[in-house]
Structures are given as structure tokens and as C-alpha cells.
Amino acid sequence: LTLFPSDVDASGVKANLALLEGPLLKRRFEIAAAAFEAGDLETARRGFRGAMEIEPGFFEAAFNLGLVLARLGSWDEAAKAFRAACASREGDFEAWLRLGDACREAGEEAEALRAFERAKGLAASEGQRRAVALRLGPVELKR
């Protein structure tokens, strides 16, 4: 048995692997999302991490991983996941807001302030502006 017969070039193998990764990515994400909804945070954590291993720029996996880690109280890891979400979708208000929350809980006040300021710049509604204002107060008082 040869995995790479001489008549198949590497680009064809990579293309076939890419075809397999799409359904695997979707399935891992679906399992993780169902586990999250059911309150099985460890399974959700593993699933979202697995999805990010397949597709590192997968915004929904990074964002949801951040939510799971925040619920688990793993604030440093949650901040890392939210940073990945923000890098993947720079204009997402909620990702920046959650990054600020995670950084604040992890004791990274300066980073929290930067994230909240970014969220403030992205706020599109009065409700979003209020959400940022409520968070900026405690961070600025600690400075």
C-alpha cells in the first residue's frame, strides 16, 4: 500500500484533503455548538479548538471557544480566543467587547481598555454604546 503513488501529484492529494476538511470542520463545529447549548463545556471546548486547528481563521469557532473558556473561568485562554476572533473579523463589535471583558478578568487592564475603545468605535446602536460605557467606567477607575 502506497499513500502517494507516483502517478498522483502532491497538489491532487492536497485538493482531496481540502475536500475532506470541509465536512470535518462543519461536523466538529456542529458537535461543539450542540455541546455548548447542552452545557457540556468540555466537549464544546475540544470541538471548537478542533475546528480552529482545521481552519485557524474560523471566526465562529474562535468566538464560541472564547465564550466557553469564559464560562469555565479560563480568562487568559478566553482572551486568546477572542483575539483570534478579532483578528479574523476586525469589524465585529461583540468580539471586541468580549475581548475587553476577558482581558479585564485576566487582569490586563490596558489591553481591556484598548479592546473597549475599539468596540466603542464600532458601536452602531445606542445599546452598544451603553454596553461599552458600562465597561469603560470600571477599567478607567483602575488606571
Secondary structure as UniProt FT lines:
FT   TURN            6..7
FT   HELIX           10..38
FT   HELIX           41..54
FT   TURN            56..57
FT   HELIX           59..71
FT   TURN            72..73
FT   HELIX           75..88
FT   TURN            90..91
FT   HELIX           93..105
FT   TURN            106..107
FT   HELIX           109..122
FT   HELIX           126..142
//
